[in-house]
Amino acid sequence: MSIERKATELFKNGPKSIGDRALLTTLGGVERIYSWSVNFWASMYEAGHLKQHRLHAYTISVGNIVAGGTGKTPFVQYMARRLQKAGERVAILSRGYRGASENTGAIVSNGAEILLNAEQAGDEPYLLARTLPGVIVAVGKNRAVIGAQVEKLLHPTVILLDDGFQHWPLRRDYDIVLIDATNPFSNGRVLPRGLLREPLEHLERADAYVVTKSDLVTEAEREKIAGVLEHFRAHVPLLWTEHRPLQPVRYAQWRNGETAEQEALPRRFITLCALGNPASFEATVAAAGLVAHDHLRLPDHHMYTQDDIRHAEGTAMKAGAQGIIVSEKDAVKLQVLQLRESFWYVLPMELTATAGENEFWEHMEDEWETGR
């Protein structure tokens, strides 16, 4: 078991041995240093001692405060489609984590044509470009620089800063923080003693909160989440959302942009994913009425190899499974590999707002009109 996985289990279940307590003590010492560093840099930007770059287009950050998968990609898709429908020319700026263009910066899609593949762009930006025709997608660690290039060449009217809550060098006009209902605040401790990317009191910077996967927890748990958020900043919009599975589609059809056919699906699957929150994907598979007899997990953003494919297909056959099912984020990384295509399926998902949607959009529009 990796140290990362061991630590995560300790955060959830607590120490069970002297070695566990020693590890947590060590992580607690590093946590104090990390927390001080985060607070220091945040205060330097807030006080104006470090320059924040500003783009001309209205800039909306979509981020989180807990490390791991909170459902940012489906929410960015939701935002882009809504803004596009309202007549805006939308651009998405992403870091392009682990993509070949992360350090140099590049335009993934100019809105009319996809210019990079998943390995060059990173899995999430490529998926956004593939699923959002007409939307500009760009990547780069220095998002102020790539954002300026996008504005000069493609003239967006609104920019979505993907995973931007901790990206202080670029000023934004509206900060949205996503909260995963299944793990809303980790254990309340900052990295590496917990999974918080910064102290909880920094939630005060948010202009709106969005709770994802709210259907996977009880009403009592939802009320507790709302209470914590209101404690840090009351009277800001709180949008509740769910991730809903769509019809599974054969991988070959998905790759070609075709819709799912009405057909009998295999009765025995295994799941394969390289996501920040694999348990959430596995729960969504179950919610789609699919029976998974095994789950294969790889690290978030892992770039699949041919060995991974052979291992997955071999595991499926040994388990007597008739198919392997993956998320769209995983599927984009399979396109350069050799698969038994009839064996592979993709489970698309969509984010649906269930409460607070009107208040959320009205608040953002009011801030947009008065803030610039």
Secondary structure as UniProt FT lines:
FT   HELIX           3..13
FT   HELIX           18..46
FT   TURN            47..48
FT   STRAND          58..64
FT   HELIX           72..85
FT   TURN            86..87
FT   STRAND          90..94
FT   TURN            97..98
FT   TURN            100..104
FT   STRAND          106..110
FT   HELIX           118..121
FT   HELIX           123..131
FT   TURN            133..134
FT   STRAND          136..139
FT   HELIX           143..154
FT   STRAND          158..162
FT   TURN            165..166
FT   TURN            168..169
FT   STRAND          174..180
FT   TURN            181..182
FT   TURN            186..187
FT   TURN            191..193
FT   HELIX           200..205
FT   STRAND          208..212
FT   HELIX           214..216
FT   HELIX           219..232
FT   TURN            234..235
FT   STRAND          238..245
FT   STRAND          249..250
FT   HELIX           251..255
FT   TURN            256..257
FT   STRAND          269..273
FT   HELIX           278..287
FT   TURN            288..289
FT   STRAND          292..297
FT   TURN            300..301
FT   HELIX           306..318
FT   TURN            319..320
FT   STRAND          323..327
FT   HELIX           328..331
FT   TURN            332..333
FT   TURN            335..336
FT   HELIX           341..343
FT   STRAND          344..347
FT   STRAND          349..355
FT   HELIX           357..371
//
